[in-house]
Amino acid sequence: MTDPTLHPIATEKFKPFQEEIIRCCPDNIHSMTITGSSLTADFDPEKSDINSVFVLNRMDLKFLELLAPLGKKYRKKKVAAPLIMTRAYIDKSLDVFPLEFMNIKLLHKTVLGEDLFCDLEIDMPHLRLQCERELKVRLIGLRQGYIASMGDRRLLSNMFADSFSGFMPLFRGILLVLGKQVPVQNEDVMTALEAASGIDVNIFRTIGQQKRQKTKPTIEQLNTIFEDSYMAIEKLGDMTDEIHY
């Protein structure tokens, strides 16, 4: 797979934030890395957040106090609050957050300092366990969210739309657990997952399309989405549970 390319508009929006942080705190920044959809064709300059990771030489709570007031200013430009960590934190957390670090490794561009993510080693048993756990948590969330909506069409529609982006990193993790090449673009991820698992995940295409187009599905359509997405997640969970190393 070729290295993903950072969207030029994401670069343009992030640069003032980067420069302001460097001016305020020039000595403790080890690296700045942009991650996520900013490196895919799915990036929407009007809607997509620009996510990043700041690695500090040492954890400094004063840096967080400095960073916090900038949130309101840059949130308007879709620059999300960065993840803050140190090199030691990364080394000690790969077994706890293998899914998150796998996705950073796949989709990142270091714009300042040393790239600490390109050579990360992801432990497959740890990744498999987290994928299974995430799928089961999402089943619980679907059940509870469906009940809590009390049949409110707007609440149900928002629940499905909000869940969509979180499924793509999870699907990438499942593909890696299955020993498959992991694509970058959302559609390629779903196509690859269907081919590798034999499980129909077309319902997530429907959810993604409704989110992009801001459609207003009927309660009957939402009930179908609930049933189809629940069954797909359940099947993926059962499959992931049966993988052994």
Residue, then its C-alpha position, 0 to 999 in steps of 0.5 A: m500500500t502506498d503512503p496515504t496523502l494528507h489532504p491539502i485543506a487539512t494541512e492549511k487548517f492545521k498549520p496555524f494551530q501547529e505554529e501557535i503551539i510551537r510558539c507557546c511551548p517550543d521545548n517539550i514537543h517531540s512530534m506532531t502527527i495528523t491522523g484519520s480521515s484527513l489522509t483519505a478520500d473520505f475527508d470532507p473539508e466542511k464536516s470532517d474533523i482534523n485529528s492529531v497526536f502530540v507526543l511530548n518529551r515529558m508529560d506537563l500539565k501546564f501544557l494542557e492548561l495552555l492548550a485548553p483555551l485554544g479549543k474554542k478558537y480552532r474547533k470552528k476550523k474543525v481542528a479537534a483537540p489532539l491526543i497528548m502522550t509521551r513516547a513512554y506512554i506509547d510503549k506501555s500502551l500498545d497492549v491496551f489500545p492495539l486497535e487505536f494504535m493500528n489505525i494511527k499506524l495505517l493513517h498518519k502523517t508526522v508534520l513535525g519531529e520524529d515519526l514514532f508510529c510507522d514501525l509500531e508492532i501490533d500484537m495480534p492476540h491483543l488486537r483480536l481481543q479488543c476487536e471482539r470487546e468493541l463489537k460486544v460493546r457496540l451490541i450493548g450500545l445498540r440495544q440500550g440506544y434503541i430502547a432509550s430512543m423510545g421510538d423517537r425517529r430523530l434520536l434513532s437517526n442520530m444514533f446510527a449516523d454518529s456510530f458510522s465513523g467508529f466502525m471503520p477503524l474497527f473493521r480495519g482491525i478485524l481485517l488485520v486480525l484475519g490476516k488481510q491487507v487493510p485498505v484506507q478508504n471506507e468503501d474499500v474497507m467494507t468490500a474487503l471485510e465482506a470478501a474476507s468474512g462472508i458477512d454482509v455489511n451493506i447496512f453500514r453503506t446505507i448508514g454512511q450514505q444517510k449520514r452524508q446526505k442527511t436524509k430523514p428515514t422513516i421509523e420503519q426504515l430505522n427499525t430495519i437499520f437497527e435489525d440489520s446492523y445488529m445482526a451484522i455486528e453479532k455475526l462479526g463478533d461471533m467470527t472474531d471470537e472464533i479466531h485463534y492464534 
